[in-house]
Amino acid sequence: MITVEHLTKGYGAVTAVDDVSFECVPGTVTGFLGPNGAGKSTTMRMICGLTPPTSGGSTVNGVAFRDLPNPGRHIGVLLDASAQHAGRTGREVLGLSARLLGVSQQRVTEMLELVGLAGPAEKRRVGNYSLGMRQRLGLAHALLGDPTVLMLDEPANGLDPEGIYWMRSVLRDFADRGGTVMLSSHLLREVEAVADHLVVIGNGKIVADGAKDELLHSGGLYVRGLATDALEKVLVDAGLSSQPTRDGGFAVAGDAETVGRAAAAAGIVLLELRPADSGGLEEMFLRLTSNDSRKDAA
Amino acid sequence: MSALTTVPAAGTHRPAHTRRPSLARLTAVELRKATDTRAGFWLLAVIALVALAIVVVQLFTGSAEDRNFADFFGGAQLGTGLLLPVVGILAVTGEWSQRTTLATFALEPRRGRVVASKLGASALLAVAVVAAGLVWAALANLLAPVVTDASASWEFGADGLGRVLLFQVINVLVGSAFGLALLSTPLAIVLYFVLPTAWTVLGSLISALETPAQWLDLSSTTTVLLDGDLTGQAWAQLGTSVALWLALPLALGLVRVLRSEVK
């Protein structure tokens, strides 16, 4: 369980994180989405006590991070997979933290096996690891203390498609067994496949927070029929507001039954009638990103 | 990946109440960090080898009556004392230059305890270097009568050992304090060697600085620890210079580390 309440961080005149509140509950994967520079990493650093907030606060399992007796046994954190000593081997990195956490070296071996770094790879220095291998090591590091909460910043960075699929399965499984997962990304598609809950941040403010299905399908219906013109007329006659899409279908604000009946009454063969794609969220996301890039250009 | 089936259920192997890691455990981890990288290992190895080399040189130079346990032991201390501060600096700054503070402070957010364990580990490493010096000196003292003329006296007092320990612990902790204040390996090493030396040079050049130099020149106030009994004034001078070169950067560094944002 991660609870964030009115978290705010200002750097001089710039407010990097502005009154951010959300919750990550056990049994779910929360995708923390936002374009680069939106305040994702700053929020995560504040949750684990690395950055002092200007105001507001956060708790992990109901306790402020700094008051957790042995934080690594409660929350596994991966903020930057590259922030490891280049001169240590993968096993040594985990071995050091295992000593600090008070878990056995046997657990280190298990975690190395879990992330696929057991064997020759564990004896190589982290400086020689690819980014994908560092992400795997970082996930092993986060899981080392057997925590109930995972907080991962861009964990899919540098992973190949197989690795991304694997990472999703691990996180999904962790949540399905009662764990809480919070992972950040700047790619909607990347978290869409694994998250149940989405929190979207832009320019330091929460712009959307809700169940993934609600957020992704708030864009109404998509309908496509054999006779495009006839279908448009039917929709207008039925009093449904519709927008033609590029592929010859229509985005319709309305429910499936009304659209279906109207089409059936006119004898129009429907090819598709389904909730619209994540258009709404994606559009908002793109808007956020372009706002940011405009600011960068200015 | 076939390993998927072994994904742990969240928190199942964990005791309901976790305890904070003890300072002893944190210090043991810091000791391991100081020795488990190539740089850390070889720095300590070089220090031990420098001590050995100085002892070997003493075997074949100087006068016979200086070839005794106390002189073999004492002779190596200036050389190792020059390098020990680098151990103290690296113990602190290595963590910042490699950005491992992200992981370290996420595992122990009470940063003061991490700093304390780093200082403790550095001091223990200084003690280990002194212990190595004792071994070299003993071996040399056994060997000396065989290969050359030597007094081979074993006369050595606990107070002498105590003063050497103090000398080396001050050296390594001054390094750690510089590391904490600057949080950068090259900057801390350069300033550690340049600042006190510049002060020593200034003190010898400008007559008005002669008296302050006696109180604030760390190299001269600490070297007397190796020479023998200290007068009350010498202890006061030692205390003053340690306050300037150890306590002050340590305090600045603590404020910086405890308050700063870890990125």
Interface residues (C-beta under 8 A of the other chain):
Chain A: R45 C48 G49 L50 T51 P52 F65 R66 L68 P69 N70 P71 G72 R73 H74 V77 L79 D80 S82 A83 Q84 H85 A86 G87 R88 E92 L96 S97 R99 L100 L101 G102 R107 E110 E113 L114 V115 G116 H141 L143 G145 D146 P147 T148 V149 W166 S169 V170 D173 F174 R177 G178 G179 T180
Chain B: M1 A3 L4 T6 V7 P8 A9 A10 G11 T12 H13 R14 H17 T18 R19 R20 P21 R25 L26 A28 V29 R32 K33 D36 T37 R38 A39 G94 Q98 R99 T100 L102 A103 F105 A106 L107 E108 P109 R110 R259 E261 V262 K263
